Amino acid sequence: NTNQNFPYYDINGEFVENITINNDIKYQLFSSDIGGRYLFKNWKLWMNYNYVNYKQNIIQISTHEYEYNGEVIQDVLFGKLGFDYLRGHIFSVRAYYKGIKPHYLSTMMTKNGYIIDAVIKYELNSFMDGFALDNDYGTWGEVFKPNNTFRFDVDLYYFKTLFQNKLFMELSSKIGFISNKEIDDFFYFFGGGMPGLKGYTYYDSSLTGRGLNINSVYIRTPLINNSFFHVKDFIVFDKLSLGLVSQFGAVYDENFDDLYQNLKFSSGIELRAKGFMFYGYPAAVTLEHHFPIADNEEKDSKTYIRFLFDFYQDPQGPSK
C-alpha cells in the first residue's frame, strides 16, 4: 500500500492551487507455480511453469476549495479504479550442481569446492500500455503489450582455504541476460542491494539494464569457536567469523560493449554468528556494512541484517 499526493494542472498546463488530488494505492501480487524436480547424476534439475498476475487498485479523492459569497466551500470527488498491469506465463529449466564435500561448518566457512546454479526462462509477459476503448465489448479498460523474452541467469561460486584453514575465500560471479531488446524496463535486472553490489540500492538507475555481471570476493576468518556469548535468554552464539568483501560489476542496456564502460565498485565488512535460539532452534545471523567506491555521485553506505536457521547454499525452490 502507498499514498500519493498530486498537484492539479488545467488543460493549458497551468498549476491550480486550490485543487488537490490524493491517491490511496494498493498493489496485489499473485503468483502460482507447478513443476517437478529431478536428479541427473550429481545435478539437481527443475522444470517449472509459473503464472503471475499483478493488480493495482486506486481510491482517488479530489478536493476543490474555493470562496463563494464570502463562504469557503469545499467540493470533494471520490472515485475508484482497479486494473491488471501484468499477466505472465513463465516456463523455466533450472540446473544446480554443488561440488563441495560435507564438512564441519560447511555453510558458514566453506573450505574447497564450487557451485553452479543456472536458469533459463521463456516469459510470455503481457504488460499494460495504457487505457483504451474495447471495440468488441464497448468497454473502457487496460491495453496490454507483449513483452516476451528469454531470460538467462547464472550464479557461479568457487571456495578455497588459505594459510592452513586460517582464511576462507569465496569468489562468485552473477551473470544475467534478457534477449528482448525492446522489453519494458519493468523487467530489467537490478544490480544493487543484497543480491548485487551491496553498496548501492537495489533500484539504483546506474545498475539497471538488460544485461548484468556482478563479481564478489569474500575473505573470512574465524574469531570465536565454541566460546559462548548470548543475548539475554533469547539467543546463544558459539561461533563468530569476520569477513572482508570486495565487489565490482556493471549492467548494460543496448550493447554488450557498454557492460564495462561504467564499472561500479563496492566494499564492505561482514560478521557471521552461528548458534541457537530458545528451545534449541538453530540460528545464523549475518551483519554486513557496505559502501560504494570511487563513484561520481555521493551515495550513502548500506547495512544488511539476515536472521535465518542456517547460511544456506542449496536452492530453496524452482526459481531464483
VOTI-510573 format. One record per residue (C-alpha): z, y, x. Coordinates in nm, 3 decimals, m for minus. Example, Ala and Ser with C-alpha at 12.3 -4.5 7.8 and 13.67 -1.06 7.14 Angstrom:
! residues 2
{pt {0.780, m0.450, 1.230}}
{pt {0.714, m0.106, 1.367}}
***
This chain:
! residues 320
{pt {0.000, 0.000, 0.000}}
{pt {m0.067, 0.355, 0.113}}
{pt {m0.061, 0.705, m0.032}}
{pt {m0.326, 0.966, 0.043}}
{pt {m0.350, 1.336, m0.046}}
{pt {m0.688, 1.511, m0.054}}
{pt {m0.793, 1.878, m0.087}}
{pt {m1.047, 1.963, m0.358}}
{pt {m1.382, 2.128, m0.286}}
{pt {m1.620, 2.260, m0.552}}
{pt {m1.996, 2.193, m0.570}}
{pt {m2.055, 2.480, m0.322}}
{pt {m1.825, 2.319, m0.067}}
{pt {m1.556, 2.584, m0.105}}
{pt {m1.190, 2.484, m0.091}}
{pt {m0.997, 2.521, m0.422}}
{pt {m0.630, 2.593, m0.351}}
{pt {m0.482, 2.519, m0.694}}
{pt {m0.617, 2.164, m0.731}}
{pt {m0.455, 1.870, m0.551}}
{pt {m0.559, 1.504, m0.557}}
{pt {m0.319, 1.219, m0.485}}
{pt {m0.434, 0.857, m0.445}}
{pt {m0.197, 0.562, m0.456}}
{pt {m0.396, 0.276, m0.297}}
{pt {m0.321, m0.094, m0.299}}
{pt {m0.518, m0.346, m0.094}}
{pt {m0.527, m0.711, m0.198}}
{pt {m0.649, m0.953, 0.070}}
{pt {m0.725, m1.309, m0.035}}
{pt {m0.825, m1.591, 0.198}}
{pt {m0.862, m1.965, 0.140}}
{pt {m0.996, m2.234, 0.369}}
{pt {m1.064, m2.605, 0.380}}
{pt {m1.168, m2.823, 0.669}}
{pt {m1.088, m3.114, 0.895}}
{pt {m0.952, m3.176, 1.243}}
{pt {m1.095, m3.439, 1.474}}
{pt {m1.019, m3.582, 1.817}}
{pt {m1.301, m3.642, 2.064}}
{pt {m1.164, m3.784, 2.390}}
{pt {m0.923, m3.509, 2.503}}
{pt {m1.073, m3.237, 2.284}}
{pt {m0.936, m3.113, 1.952}}
{pt {m1.214, m3.017, 1.711}}
{pt {m1.207, m2.832, 1.380}}
{pt {m1.480, m2.791, 1.120}}
{pt {m1.383, m2.533, 0.864}}
{pt {m1.501, m2.332, 0.562}}
{pt {m1.323, m2.007, 0.479}}
{pt {m1.362, m1.780, 0.172}}
{pt {m1.231, m1.423, 0.178}}
{pt {m1.214, m1.158, m0.095}}
{pt {m1.076, m0.809, m0.030}}
{pt {m0.998, m0.573, m0.317}}
{pt {m0.896, m0.210, m0.342}}
{pt {m0.709, m0.060, m0.639}}
{pt {m0.670, 0.317, m0.669}}
{pt {m0.443, 0.514, m0.901}}
{pt {m0.552, 0.879, m0.880}}
{pt {m0.356, 1.178, m1.007}}
{pt {m0.534, 1.517, m1.004}}
{pt {m0.319, 1.828, m1.061}}
{pt {m0.472, 2.164, m1.159}}
{pt {m0.224, 2.452, m1.162}}
{pt {m0.325, 2.798, m1.295}}
{pt {m0.184, 3.100, m1.480}}
{pt {m0.287, 3.187, m1.838}}
{pt {m0.142, 3.468, m2.048}}
{pt {0.143, 3.511, m1.799}}
{pt {0.235, 3.144, m1.817}}
{pt {0.190, 2.888, m1.539}}
{pt {0.002, 2.589, m1.676}}
{pt {m0.038, 2.255, m1.502}}
{pt {m0.311, 2.010, m1.609}}
{pt {m0.272, 1.654, m1.487}}
{pt {m0.552, 1.399, m1.497}}
{pt {m0.481, 1.029, m1.443}}
{pt {m0.732, 0.760, m1.357}}
{pt {m0.761, 0.403, m1.227}}
{pt {m1.028, 0.233, m1.023}}
{pt {m1.045, m0.121, m0.887}}
{pt {m1.323, m0.293, m0.693}}
{pt {m1.405, m0.561, m0.434}}
{pt {m1.515, m0.432, m0.095}}
{pt {m1.564, m0.761, 0.092}}
{pt {m1.673, m1.108, m0.015}}
{pt {m1.724, m1.354, 0.265}}
{pt {m1.811, m1.718, 0.329}}
{pt {m1.737, m1.829, 0.687}}
{pt {m1.838, m2.159, 0.844}}
{pt {m1.680, m2.236, 1.181}}
{pt {m1.652, m2.500, 1.451}}
{pt {m1.366, m2.481, 1.700}}
{pt {m1.312, m2.679, 2.020}}
{pt {m0.986, m2.685, 2.216}}
{pt {m0.906, m2.856, 2.546}}
{pt {m0.573, m2.848, 2.726}}
{pt {m0.581, m2.980, 3.082}}
{pt {m0.209, m2.945, 3.159}}
{pt {0.032, m3.229, 3.231}}
{pt {0.355, m3.205, 3.030}}
{pt {0.648, m3.086, 3.238}}
{pt {0.981, m2.909, 3.208}}
{pt {0.937, m2.554, 3.067}}
{pt {0.562, m2.610, 3.049}}
{pt {0.513, m2.347, 2.777}}
{pt {0.733, m2.083, 2.945}}
{pt {0.622, m2.118, 3.309}}
{pt {0.314, m2.338, 3.327}}
{pt {0.259, m2.497, 3.667}}
{pt {m0.104, m2.606, 3.704}}
{pt {m0.398, m2.662, 3.473}}
{pt {m0.633, m2.487, 3.236}}
{pt {m0.709, m2.434, 2.867}}
{pt {m1.045, m2.385, 2.693}}
{pt {m1.045, m2.253, 2.336}}
{pt {m1.387, m2.176, 2.182}}
{pt {m1.501, m2.090, 1.829}}
{pt {m1.847, m2.036, 1.684}}
{pt {m1.878, m1.898, 1.332}}
{pt {m2.153, m1.810, 1.092}}
{pt {m2.038, m1.542, 0.849}}
{pt {m2.204, m1.462, 0.515}}
{pt {m2.045, m1.122, 0.457}}
{pt {m2.114, m0.906, 0.151}}
{pt {m1.968, m0.563, 0.231}}
{pt {m1.952, m0.271, m0.012}}
{pt {m2.213, 0.001, 0.044}}
{pt {m2.118, 0.244, m0.233}}
{pt {m2.144, 0.253, m0.614}}
{pt {m2.448, 0.245, m0.844}}
{pt {m2.565, 0.152, m1.194}}
{pt {m2.645, m0.215, m1.250}}
{pt {m2.987, m0.226, m1.418}}
{pt {m2.929, m0.573, m1.562}}
{pt {m2.593, m0.505, m1.727}}
{pt {m2.593, m0.126, m1.758}}
{pt {m2.252, m0.101, m1.591}}
{pt {m2.132, 0.115, m1.304}}
{pt {m1.995, m0.077, m1.006}}
{pt {m1.996, m0.152, m0.639}}
{pt {m2.313, m0.227, m0.443}}
{pt {m2.293, m0.489, m0.168}}
{pt {m2.492, m0.502, 0.154}}
{pt {m2.531, m0.823, 0.356}}
{pt {m2.359, m0.822, 0.697}}
{pt {m2.435, m1.179, 0.803}}
{pt {m2.380, m1.274, 1.165}}
{pt {m2.296, m1.536, 1.421}}
{pt {m1.964, m1.474, 1.596}}
{pt {m1.863, m1.632, 1.928}}
{pt {m1.505, m1.624, 2.057}}
{pt {m1.389, m1.795, 2.378}}
{pt {m1.047, m1.790, 2.547}}
{pt {m1.009, m1.933, 2.899}}
{pt {m0.676, m1.987, 3.079}}
{pt {m0.601, m2.102, 3.434}}
{pt {m0.248, m2.173, 3.564}}
{pt {m0.135, m2.213, 3.925}}
{pt {0.201, m2.228, 4.104}}
{pt {0.256, m2.029, 4.424}}
{pt {0.511, m2.040, 4.707}}
{pt {0.659, m2.380, 4.620}}
{pt {0.707, m2.317, 4.248}}
{pt {0.873, m1.978, 4.301}}
{pt {0.587, m1.788, 4.137}}
{pt {0.374, m1.892, 3.839}}
{pt {0.030, m1.737, 3.799}}
{pt {m0.169, m1.719, 3.473}}
{pt {m0.529, m1.599, 3.468}}
{pt {m0.702, m1.553, 3.134}}
{pt {m1.031, m1.421, 3.001}}
{pt {m1.121, m1.344, 2.641}}
{pt {m1.492, m1.320, 2.557}}
{pt {m1.637, m1.226, 2.217}}
{pt {m1.987, m1.160, 2.087}}
{pt {m2.138, m1.067, 1.747}}
{pt {m2.511, m1.138, 1.709}}
{pt {m2.599, m0.888, 1.432}}
{pt {m2.681, m0.551, 1.592}}
{pt {m2.682, m0.375, 1.253}}
{pt {m2.345, m0.503, 1.134}}
{pt {m2.091, m0.254, 0.997}}
{pt {m1.817, m0.155, 1.241}}
{pt {m1.564, m0.301, 0.997}}
{pt {m1.648, m0.640, 1.153}}
{pt {m1.631, m0.529, 1.518}}
{pt {m1.400, m0.671, 1.781}}
{pt {m1.090, m0.466, 1.856}}
{pt {m0.985, m0.492, 2.219}}
{pt {m0.642, m0.327, 2.219}}
{pt {m0.295, m0.428, 2.108}}
{pt {m0.119, m0.760, 2.161}}
{pt {m0.434, m0.981, 2.170}}
{pt {m0.621, m0.743, 2.404}}
{pt {m0.543, m0.465, 2.652}}
{pt {m0.179, m0.412, 2.567}}
{pt {m0.158, m0.058, 2.700}}
{pt {m0.386, 0.054, 2.413}}
{pt {m0.351, 0.048, 2.038}}
{pt {m0.531, m0.230, 1.851}}
{pt {m0.780, 0.009, 1.686}}
{pt {m0.848, 0.226, 1.992}}
{pt {m1.202, 0.360, 1.944}}
{pt {m1.290, 0.310, 2.312}}
{pt {m1.220, m0.064, 2.275}}
{pt {m1.422, m0.133, 1.959}}
{pt {m1.764, m0.295, 1.954}}
{pt {m1.988, m0.599, 1.906}}
{pt {m1.902, m0.750, 2.245}}
{pt {m1.569, m0.794, 2.415}}
{pt {m1.432, m0.909, 2.751}}
{pt {m1.060, m0.883, 2.832}}
{pt {m0.914, m1.026, 3.155}}
{pt {m0.544, m1.065, 3.235}}
{pt {m0.332, m1.166, 3.534}}
{pt {0.035, m1.264, 3.485}}
{pt {0.269, m1.337, 3.776}}
{pt {0.605, m1.479, 3.662}}
{pt {0.920, m1.583, 3.842}}
{pt {1.240, m1.740, 3.703}}
{pt {1.552, m1.522, 3.709}}
{pt {1.806, m1.740, 3.527}}
{pt {1.806, m2.115, 3.474}}
{pt {2.095, m2.286, 3.290}}
{pt {2.322, m1.981, 3.319}}
{pt {2.418, m1.892, 2.963}}
{pt {2.421, m1.543, 2.812}}
{pt {2.437, m1.467, 2.442}}
{pt {2.413, m1.202, 2.171}}
{pt {2.738, m1.250, 1.979}}
{pt {2.722, m1.584, 1.796}}
{pt {2.365, m1.538, 1.673}}
{pt {2.160, m1.647, 1.973}}
{pt {2.225, m1.800, 2.316}}
{pt {1.984, m1.792, 2.612}}
{pt {1.995, m2.009, 2.922}}
{pt {1.658, m1.926, 3.081}}
{pt {1.506, m1.593, 3.175}}
{pt {1.185, m1.500, 3.359}}
{pt {1.032, m1.178, 3.485}}
{pt {0.658, m1.115, 3.485}}
{pt {0.418, m0.852, 3.615}}
{pt {0.094, m0.801, 3.422}}
{pt {m0.241, m0.651, 3.519}}
{pt {m0.535, m0.629, 3.275}}
{pt {m0.888, m0.493, 3.268}}
{pt {m1.170, m0.515, 3.020}}
{pt {m1.429, m0.339, 2.809}}
{pt {m1.636, m0.361, 2.493}}
{pt {m1.997, m0.280, 2.415}}
{pt {m2.182, m0.183, 2.100}}
{pt {m2.557, m0.169, 2.163}}
{pt {m2.637, m0.315, 2.505}}
{pt {m2.471, m0.561, 2.739}}
{pt {m2.526, m0.307, 3.018}}
{pt {m2.264, m0.084, 2.856}}
{pt {m1.995, m0.351, 2.886}}
{pt {m1.857, m0.248, 3.225}}
{pt {m1.963, 0.115, 3.241}}
{pt {m1.633, 0.221, 3.082}}
{pt {m1.381, m0.030, 3.212}}
{pt {m1.027, 0.011, 3.088}}
{pt {m0.719, m0.088, 3.287}}
{pt {m0.366, m0.167, 3.175}}
{pt {m0.050, m0.280, 3.349}}
{pt {0.296, m0.383, 3.239}}
{pt {0.614, m0.581, 3.278}}
{pt {0.729, m0.885, 3.083}}
{pt {1.065, m1.054, 3.015}}
{pt {1.082, m1.402, 2.864}}
{pt {1.403, m1.564, 2.739}}
{pt {1.445, m1.916, 2.603}}
{pt {1.749, m2.060, 2.426}}
{pt {1.893, m2.147, 2.087}}
{pt {1.989, m1.973, 1.767}}
{pt {2.273, m2.070, 1.535}}
{pt {2.262, m2.431, 1.410}}
{pt {2.061, m2.527, 1.719}}
{pt {1.722, m2.381, 1.626}}
{pt {1.513, m2.317, 1.941}}
{pt {1.434, m1.954, 2.026}}
{pt {1.172, m1.795, 2.250}}
{pt {1.178, m1.416, 2.291}}
{pt {0.919, m1.207, 2.475}}
{pt {0.963, m0.837, 2.554}}
{pt {0.671, m0.652, 2.712}}
{pt {0.608, m0.288, 2.805}}
{pt {0.252, m0.179, 2.893}}
{pt {0.075, 0.143, 2.981}}
{pt {m0.291, 0.241, 3.040}}
{pt {m0.403, 0.320, 3.394}}
{pt {m0.640, 0.597, 3.508}}
{pt {m0.754, 0.681, 3.156}}
{pt {m0.923, 1.013, 3.094}}
{pt {m0.714, 1.067, 2.780}}
{pt {m0.337, 1.082, 2.781}}
{pt {m0.206, 0.782, 2.587}}
{pt {0.146, 0.660, 2.515}}
{pt {0.280, 0.335, 2.657}}
{pt {0.330, 0.039, 2.422}}
{pt {0.619, m0.206, 2.371}}
{pt {0.581, m0.552, 2.216}}
{pt {0.850, m0.795, 2.098}}
{pt {0.784, m1.154, 1.990}}
{pt {1.050, m1.383, 1.842}}
{pt {0.931, m1.743, 1.798}}
{pt {1.054, m2.101, 1.831}}
{pt {0.852, m2.157, 2.150}}
{pt {0.595, m1.996, 2.379}}
{pt {0.308, m2.171, 2.206}}
{pt {m0.015, m2.261, 2.383}}
{pt {m0.157, m2.509, 2.134}}
{pt {m0.363, m2.364, 1.847}}
{pt {m0.183, m2.329, 1.514}}
{pt {m0.478, m2.352, 1.276}}
{pt {m0.852, m2.387, 1.232}}
{pt {m0.939, m2.030, 1.329}}
{pt {m0.809, m1.768, 1.569}}
***
